[in-house]
Amino acid sequence: MNRTEFIIAMTIVLFIAFGLGWFASWLVHRLTRVTQAEISDLDQMARDLHDAEEARDEATTYFHQRERELTSHLNQTEAELRAAMEGLRDARAEAEELRAYIERQNKG
């Protein structure tokens, strides 16, 4: 094989390698190409995700606010209960004092 035949053979081999590479690139691009419908679906999913995150944030805010309200109401109710119990204790003590006074007056 002389020099000219070697150059021609190498040219043919390189051209075939280039053709196979180009075909493989075209095939990969064709198989992995994103269509407009897929982009629209992705955009819709992104909007839905954004809306869901906003709804979650609003729900979290609402529940934290509601928890604060309920905690405040519970504390207020407990304070009222303590006041009522103190009033009841005072009333019982006063009733006991009055009984004792009445018994002393009846005996006396």
C-alpha positions in Angstrom: 0.0 0.0 0.0 1.5 3.2 -1.1 1.1 6.7 0.3 -1.8 7.7 -1.9 -3.8 4.5 -1.1 -3.2 5.0 2.6 -4.4 8.6 2.5 -7.6 7.6 0.5 -8.2 4.7 3.0 -7.8 7.0 6.0 -10.1 9.6 4.4 -12.8 7.0 3.9 -12.4 5.7 7.5 -12.5 9.2 8.9 -15.5 10.1 6.8 -17.3 6.9 8.0 -16.4 7.8 11.6 -17.7 11.3 11.1 -20.9 10.0 9.5 -21.4 7.5 12.4 -20.8 10.3 14.9 -23.2 12.7 13.2 -25.8 10.0 13.0 -25.4 9.1 16.7 -25.6 12.7 17.7 -28.8 13.2 15.5 -30.3 10.0 17.0 -29.6 11.1 20.6 -31.0 14.6 19.9 -34.1 13.1 18.3 -34.7 10.8 21.2 -34.1 13.3 24.0 -35.8 16.2 22.3 -38.4 18.0 24.4 -41.6 18.8 22.6 -43.7 21.9 23.1 -46.4 19.8 24.8 -44.0 18.6 27.3 -42.8 22.1 28.0 -46.4 23.2 28.5 -46.9 20.3 30.9 -43.8 21.3 32.8 -45.0 24.9 33.0 -48.4 23.8 34.2 -46.8 21.5 36.9 -44.6 24.4 38.0 -47.7 26.7 38.3 -49.5 24.0 40.2 -46.6 23.4 42.5 -46.3 27.2 43.2 -50.1 27.3 43.9 -49.8 24.3 46.3 -46.9 25.9 48.1 -48.8 29.2 48.5 -51.8 27.2 49.8 -49.5 25.3 52.3 -48.0 28.6 53.5 -51.5 30.1 54.0 -52.7 27.0 55.8 -49.6 27.1 58.0 -50.1 30.7 58.8 -53.8 30.1 59.6 -53.1 27.2 61.9 -50.4 29.2 63.8 -52.8 32.0 64.2 -55.6 29.7 65.3 -53.2 28.0 67.7 -52.3 31.3 69.3 -56.0 32.2 69.6 -56.8 28.9 71.2 -53.9 29.1 73.6 -55.0 32.6 74.6 -58.5 31.4 75.1 -57.3 28.5 77.1 -55.2 30.7 79.3 -58.1 33.1 79.8 -60.4 30.2 80.7 -57.9 28.8 83.2 -57.6 32.2 84.8 -61.4 32.5 85.1 -61.5 29.0 86.6 -58.8 29.9 89.2 -60.8 33.0 90.0 -64.0 31.0 90.3 -62.3 28.4 92.5 -60.9 31.2 94.8 -64.4 32.8 95.0 -65.9 29.4 95.8 -63.3 28.8 98.5 -63.9 32.2 100.0 -67.7 31.6 99.9 -67.3 28.2 101.7 -65.1 29.8 104.3 -67.6 32.6 104.8 -70.5 30.0 105.0 -68.5 28.1 107.6 -67.9 31.2 109.6 -71.6 32.0 109.5 -72.5 28.5 110.6 -70.1 28.8 113.4 -71.5 32.2 114.4 -75.1 30.9 114.2 -74.2 27.9 116.3 -72.6 30.1 118.9 -75.6 32.4 119.0 -78.0 29.4 119.4 -75.9 28.0 122.2 -75.3 31.3 123.8 
